[in-house]
């Protein structure tokens, strides 16, 4: 029996102010029964937030509603788009389902309930969603093919991740989904409006500089 309805996995490295913003968006969710695992990838900012009590305050706020928020820092920085942090989170997750958040993005207040509503009580092993790209005011239409879907756009049964290991190469989000496809997992797409907000375009975009957030790390 799972202890939580949902486990959120958040790899973190640098970007401390964005991480704090991401944490607040998690605490503002309109549903309970979740745990959030913020996993530092050998992140120097984690020690500062642990020492000054910032993380303790967040954990206490989560507990007020019966939720749990954990902050763990790997001893060494592994890189590879947070693959090591995700692997540890897979093993630690105590929820029935797992979802993801990048530490420079944010969630709408109904994000958890949105993702859960599409999979709870169904035969689906994974459900995927569209996301919203704030810098260009556009919806990202997710598709089951390389380069067209990411961790942030899926909710998956936690049991299917316990024996899966991500590797530090580009496209490891697609490799996870490809693994599920090979396992004949039941995969469906939700038509719910997007509730995951991408705050900044990635490094490969031609207008990367123009679409970079200003006045935040």
C-alpha positions as CSV (number, residue, x, y, z in Angstrom):
1,X,0.0,0.0,0.0
2,X,1.5,3.4,-1.1
3,X,1.8,6.0,1.7
4,X,1.0,8.8,-0.7
5,X,-1.1,9.3,-3.8
6,X,1.7,11.1,-5.5
7,X,5.5,11.5,-5.3
8,X,7.1,14.6,-7.0
9,X,10.7,14.4,-8.2
10,X,12.6,17.6,-8.5
11,X,16.3,17.5,-9.4
12,X,18.1,20.7,-8.4
13,X,21.4,22.4,-9.3
14,X,22.1,26.1,-8.6
15,X,19.3,28.6,-9.5
16,X,18.4,29.0,-5.8
17,X,15.7,31.7,-6.3
18,X,14.0,29.7,-9.0
19,X,14.1,26.6,-6.7
20,X,12.4,28.6,-3.9
21,X,9.8,29.7,-6.4
22,X,9.2,26.1,-7.5
23,X,8.8,25.0,-3.9
24,X,6.2,27.7,-3.3
25,X,4.2,26.4,-6.3
26,X,4.3,22.9,-4.8
27,X,3.0,24.2,-1.5
28,X,0.2,26.1,-3.2
29,X,-1.3,22.9,-4.6
30,X,-5.1,22.5,-4.1
31,X,-4.9,18.8,-3.2
32,X,-3.1,16.8,-0.6
33,X,-1.7,13.3,-0.1
34,X,1.6,13.9,-1.7
35,X,5.3,13.9,-1.0
36,X,7.9,16.1,-2.8
37,X,11.5,15.1,-3.1
38,X,13.8,18.0,-3.9
39,X,17.1,16.3,-4.8
40,X,20.2,18.4,-5.0
41,X,22.8,17.2,-7.6
42,X,25.7,18.1,-5.3
43,X,24.1,21.6,-5.1
44,X,26.0,24.2,-3.0
45,X,22.8,26.2,-2.3
46,X,21.3,23.2,-0.5
47,X,23.7,23.5,2.4
48,X,22.9,27.2,2.8
49,X,19.1,26.6,2.9
50,X,19.5,23.7,5.3
51,X,21.7,25.7,7.6
52,X,19.5,28.8,7.8
53,X,16.3,26.8,8.4
54,X,14.6,27.6,5.0
55,X,14.1,24.0,4.1
56,X,12.8,23.1,7.6
57,X,10.2,25.8,7.3
58,X,9.0,24.5,4.0
59,X,8.8,20.9,5.4
60,X,6.7,22.2,8.3
61,X,4.3,23.9,6.0
62,X,3.8,20.7,4.0
63,X,3.2,18.7,7.1
64,X,0.4,21.0,8.2
65,X,-1.7,19.5,5.4
66,X,-0.5,15.9,5.8
67,X,2.0,16.1,3.0
68,X,5.8,15.7,3.1
69,X,8.6,17.7,1.6
70,X,12.1,16.3,1.6
71,X,15.4,18.0,0.7
72,X,18.4,15.7,0.0
73,X,21.7,16.6,-1.5
74,X,24.0,14.2,-3.4
75,X,27.6,14.3,-2.2
76,X,28.9,14.9,-5.7
77,X,27.6,16.8,-8.7
78,X,26.8,14.2,-11.4
79,X,25.4,16.4,-14.1
80,X,23.7,14.7,-17.0
81,X,20.4,16.6,-16.8
82,X,19.7,15.4,-13.2
83,X,19.8,11.7,-14.1
84,X,21.4,10.6,-10.8
85,X,19.0,12.7,-8.7
86,X,16.0,11.1,-10.5
87,X,17.4,7.6,-10.0
88,X,17.7,8.1,-6.2
89,X,14.2,9.6,-6.2
90,X,12.7,6.6,-8.0
91,X,14.0,4.4,-5.2
92,X,12.8,6.7,-2.4
93,X,9.3,7.4,-3.8
94,X,6.5,6.2,-1.6
95,X,3.6,7.5,-3.7
96,X,1.4,5.4,-6.0
97,X,2.4,7.7,-8.9
98,X,5.4,9.8,-9.8
99,X,5.5,13.2,-11.5
100,X,8.4,15.6,-12.2
101,X,9.3,19.2,-12.0
102,X,12.4,21.1,-13.1
103,X,13.6,23.5,-10.5
104,X,13.4,26.5,-12.9
105,X,9.7,25.9,-13.8
106,X,6.5,26.3,-11.8
107,X,3.2,24.5,-11.4
108,X,-0.3,25.9,-11.5
109,X,-2.2,25.4,-8.2
110,X,-4.3,22.6,-9.7
111,X,-1.4,20.7,-11.3
112,X,-1.4,17.7,-8.9
113,X,-5.2,17.3,-9.1
114,X,-5.0,17.7,-12.9
115,X,-2.5,14.9,-13.3
116,X,-4.1,12.6,-10.8
117,X,-7.6,13.0,-12.2
118,X,-6.4,11.6,-15.5
119,X,-4.9,8.4,-14.1
120,X,-6.6,7.5,-10.8
121,X,-9.3,4.9,-11.2
122,X,-8.2,4.0,-14.8
123,X,-6.1,1.2,-16.3
124,X,-3.4,3.6,-17.4
125,X,0.2,3.0,-16.4
126,X,1.2,6.4,-17.7
127,X,-0.7,9.5,-18.9
128,X,0.9,12.4,-20.7
129,X,-0.1,16.0,-21.1
130,X,0.6,19.2,-22.9
131,X,2.6,21.9,-21.1
132,X,2.6,25.7,-21.4
133,X,5.6,27.7,-22.5
134,X,5.3,31.1,-20.8
135,X,8.1,33.0,-22.6
136,X,6.4,32.5,-26.0
137,X,2.8,32.3,-24.7
138,X,2.3,28.9,-26.4
139,X,1.1,25.4,-25.7
140,X,3.7,22.7,-26.2
141,X,1.8,19.8,-27.9
142,X,3.4,16.6,-26.5
143,X,3.8,13.6,-28.7
144,X,5.2,10.1,-28.1
145,X,8.4,10.6,-30.0
146,X,11.9,11.7,-29.3
147,X,12.2,15.5,-28.6
148,X,8.5,16.0,-28.3
149,X,7.8,15.0,-24.7
150,X,9.6,15.4,-21.4
151,X,9.5,14.2,-17.8
152,X,7.4,17.2,-16.8
153,X,4.5,16.1,-19.0
154,X,4.0,12.6,-17.6
155,X,2.5,10.9,-14.6
156,X,3.5,7.2,-14.2
157,X,2.9,4.4,-11.8
158,X,5.8,4.4,-9.3
159,X,6.2,0.6,-9.4
160,X,7.3,0.8,-13.0
161,X,10.2,3.0,-12.1
162,X,11.7,1.0,-9.2
163,X,13.9,-1.1,-11.5
164,X,14.5,1.5,-14.2
165,X,17.8,3.4,-14.2
166,X,18.3,6.7,-16.1
167,X,21.6,7.3,-17.9
168,X,23.4,10.7,-18.3
169,X,22.8,11.2,-22.0
170,X,20.7,13.7,-23.8
171,X,17.1,12.5,-24.3
172,X,16.9,10.4,-21.2
173,X,13.3,11.5,-20.6
174,X,12.4,9.9,-23.9
175,X,14.4,6.8,-23.0
176,X,12.2,6.4,-19.9
177,X,9.0,6.6,-22.0
178,X,10.6,4.2,-24.6
179,X,11.2,1.8,-21.7
180,X,7.6,1.9,-20.7
181,X,6.5,1.3,-24.3
182,X,8.7,-1.8,-24.6
183,X,7.1,-3.0,-21.3
184,X,3.7,-2.8,-23.0
185,X,2.6,-0.2,-20.5
186,X,-0.9,1.3,-21.0
187,X,-0.2,4.8,-22.1
188,X,-2.8,7.5,-22.7
189,X,-2.9,11.2,-23.5
190,X,-5.0,13.6,-21.4
191,X,-7.0,16.5,-23.0
192,X,-6.9,18.5,-19.8
193,X,-5.6,22.0,-20.2
194,X,-1.9,22.3,-19.4
195,X,-0.9,23.1,-15.8
196,X,2.9,22.8,-16.0
197,X,4.5,26.1,-16.8
198,X,7.9,26.2,-18.6
199,X,9.5,29.4,-17.5
200,X,12.4,29.5,-19.9
201,X,13.3,28.0,-23.3
202,X,16.2,25.5,-23.3
203,X,19.6,26.1,-24.7
204,X,18.9,24.9,-28.3
205,X,16.3,27.5,-29.1
206,X,17.4,30.2,-31.7
207,X,15.9,33.0,-29.5
208,X,17.4,31.6,-26.3
209,X,18.7,35.0,-25.1
210,X,15.4,36.8,-25.8
211,X,13.4,34.2,-24.0
212,X,15.6,34.0,-20.9
213,X,13.9,35.3,-17.7
214,X,15.3,38.5,-16.4
215,X,15.9,39.6,-12.7
216,X,16.1,36.0,-11.4
217,X,19.0,33.6,-11.2
